[in-house]
Amino acid sequence: MDSITIGRWEHIEHFGIKVLTGESCAYNMRLLCDVNEDGRLAMIDFLALPVDSVFASPWNSQVHEKPSVGSIMLHRDALPALAEFMLRRAGAKALVRLSSSGAVVGLFTDKRVEEYEQLLRDLPNSTHNWQVQRIVGSVQPCVGSRNVHAATGRAL
């Protein structure tokens, strides 16, 4: 895998999160999603919840060919932040944000990053507004996605 594009809610099913409906939210602002265990752990990490957090019962039996273990409601506008988090968590070396569509592309190989950077150089006057952001690893000790506090040793 050299890249993953997330531009629609359906694209996050790859990470164990399947969007079901927007009819479940009384405020008409959240989407009901089923999660498999991968998706549950990713959402716990994204929301910084305790690992033993319990989600609501799932509505369907499977997500991305694995058993559903729960459901959660996510704000309709959460996709760009969730996409960036999932791509970083999956080990992307760089992100490309396509402002015209709102999509985020995760680049996972040095070759793919260089191809995108070359494309930017080759099209300096492009009407498409996008950028390549290389991801620099954390230099701090961490547990999962949380940094470790230097003085106390606790995960922040």
C-alpha positions as CSV (number, residue, x, y, z in Angstrom):
1,M,0.0,0.0,0.0
2,D,1.5,3.3,-1.0
3,S,-1.4,5.6,-0.4
4,I,-4.9,5.8,1.0
5,T,-7.5,8.4,0.1
6,I,-10.2,9.4,2.6
7,G,-12.7,11.7,1.0
8,R,-16.0,10.2,2.0
9,W,-17.3,8.5,5.2
10,E,-17.3,5.2,3.4
11,H,-13.5,5.3,3.1
12,I,-13.0,4.9,6.8
13,E,-14.5,1.4,6.8
14,H,-10.9,0.3,6.0
15,F,-10.1,1.3,9.6
16,G,-13.0,-0.6,11.1
17,I,-15.6,2.1,11.2
18,K,-18.8,1.8,9.1
19,V,-21.2,4.7,8.7
20,L,-24.8,3.5,8.9
21,T,-27.2,6.4,9.0
22,G,-27.8,10.0,10.0
23,E,-31.3,9.4,11.1
24,S,-30.3,8.3,14.6
25,C,-29.3,11.8,15.9
26,A,-32.2,13.8,17.3
27,Y,-30.2,16.9,16.4
28,N,-29.5,15.7,12.8
29,M,-25.8,16.4,13.2
30,R,-24.3,13.0,14.0
31,L,-23.9,9.8,12.0
32,L,-24.4,6.4,13.5
33,C,-21.4,4.1,13.0
34,D,-20.7,0.5,13.8
35,V,-17.2,-0.5,14.7
36,N,-15.2,-3.7,14.7
37,E,-12.5,-4.2,17.4
38,D,-10.0,-2.3,15.2
39,G,-12.4,0.6,14.9
40,R,-13.3,0.6,18.6
41,L,-9.6,0.8,19.5
42,A,-9.0,3.6,16.9
43,M,-12.0,5.6,18.2
44,I,-10.9,5.2,21.8
45,D,-7.4,6.5,20.8
46,F,-9.0,9.3,18.7
47,L,-11.2,10.5,21.6
48,A,-8.6,9.7,24.3
49,L,-11.1,7.5,26.2
50,P,-10.1,4.7,28.6
51,V,-9.3,1.5,26.8
52,D,-12.1,-0.3,28.7
53,S,-14.8,2.1,27.4
54,V,-18.0,0.4,26.4
55,F,-19.8,1.5,23.2
56,A,-23.5,1.1,22.5
57,S,-24.6,-2.2,21.0
58,P,-23.8,-2.7,17.3
59,W,-26.6,-2.5,14.7
60,N,-25.1,-4.8,12.1
61,S,-23.1,-8.0,12.5
62,Q,-19.9,-7.0,10.6
63,V,-17.7,-4.1,9.7
64,H,-15.0,-4.7,7.0
65,E,-15.4,-8.5,7.2
66,K,-14.9,-8.5,11.0
67,P,-17.5,-8.8,13.8
68,S,-19.1,-5.6,14.9
69,V,-18.5,-4.9,18.6
70,G,-20.3,-1.6,19.1
71,S,-21.6,1.6,17.7
72,I,-20.9,5.3,18.2
73,M,-22.3,8.6,16.8
74,L,-19.8,11.0,15.2
75,H,-20.4,14.6,14.1
76,R,-20.9,14.9,10.3
77,D,-17.9,17.4,10.1
78,A,-15.5,15.1,12.0
79,L,-14.3,13.3,8.8
80,P,-11.2,15.5,8.0
81,A,-9.9,15.3,11.6
82,L,-10.7,11.6,11.8
83,A,-9.1,10.9,8.4
84,E,-5.9,12.7,9.4
85,F,-5.7,10.8,12.7
86,M,-6.3,7.4,11.2
87,L,-3.7,8.0,8.4
88,R,-1.1,9.2,11.0
89,R,-2.0,6.3,13.2
90,A,-1.5,3.9,10.3
91,G,2.0,5.2,9.7
92,A,1.6,7.7,6.8
93,K,4.9,9.5,5.9
94,A,3.0,12.5,4.5
95,L,-0.5,13.8,4.1
96,V,-2.0,15.6,1.1
97,R,-5.0,17.8,1.7
98,L,-7.1,18.4,-1.4
99,S,-8.9,21.6,-0.5
100,S,-11.3,21.4,-3.4
101,S,-12.9,18.2,-2.2
102,G,-11.8,18.1,1.4
103,A,-10.1,14.7,0.9
104,V,-7.0,13.7,2.8
105,V,-4.5,11.3,1.1
106,G,-2.0,9.4,3.3
107,L,1.3,8.6,1.6
108,F,3.1,5.6,3.0
109,T,6.3,5.3,0.9
110,D,9.1,7.7,0.3
111,K,8.7,7.1,-3.4
112,R,5.0,8.2,-3.3
113,V,5.9,11.3,-1.2
114,E,8.5,12.3,-3.8
115,E,6.1,11.8,-6.7
116,Y,3.5,14.1,-5.1
117,E,6.2,16.7,-4.3
118,Q,7.5,16.5,-7.9
119,L,3.9,17.0,-9.1
120,L,3.6,20.2,-7.0
121,R,6.9,21.5,-8.5
122,D,5.7,20.6,-12.1
123,L,2.4,22.4,-11.6
124,P,3.3,25.7,-9.8
125,N,0.3,27.6,-11.2
126,S,-2.3,24.9,-10.7
127,T,-5.7,26.2,-9.8
128,H,-6.0,23.3,-7.4
129,N,-5.1,24.3,-3.9
130,W,-3.3,21.4,-2.2
131,Q,-0.2,20.7,-0.2
132,V,2.1,17.9,0.9
133,Q,2.8,17.8,4.6
134,R,5.6,15.4,5.6
135,I,5.0,13.8,9.0
136,V,7.8,14.1,11.5
137,G,7.8,11.6,14.3
138,S,7.6,12.6,17.9
139,V,10.8,12.9,19.8
140,Q,9.1,12.5,23.1
141,P,8.4,9.1,24.8
142,C,4.8,8.1,24.3
143,V,2.2,5.4,25.1
144,G,0.0,4.8,22.0
145,S,-0.7,8.3,20.8
146,R,-0.2,10.0,24.2
147,N,3.0,11.7,25.2
148,V,4.6,10.7,28.6
149,H,5.0,13.5,31.1
150,A,8.7,13.9,31.8
151,A,8.4,14.7,35.5
152,T,5.8,12.1,36.6
153,G,6.1,9.4,33.9
154,R,2.3,9.4,33.4
155,A,0.8,9.3,29.9
156,L,-0.8,12.7,29.3
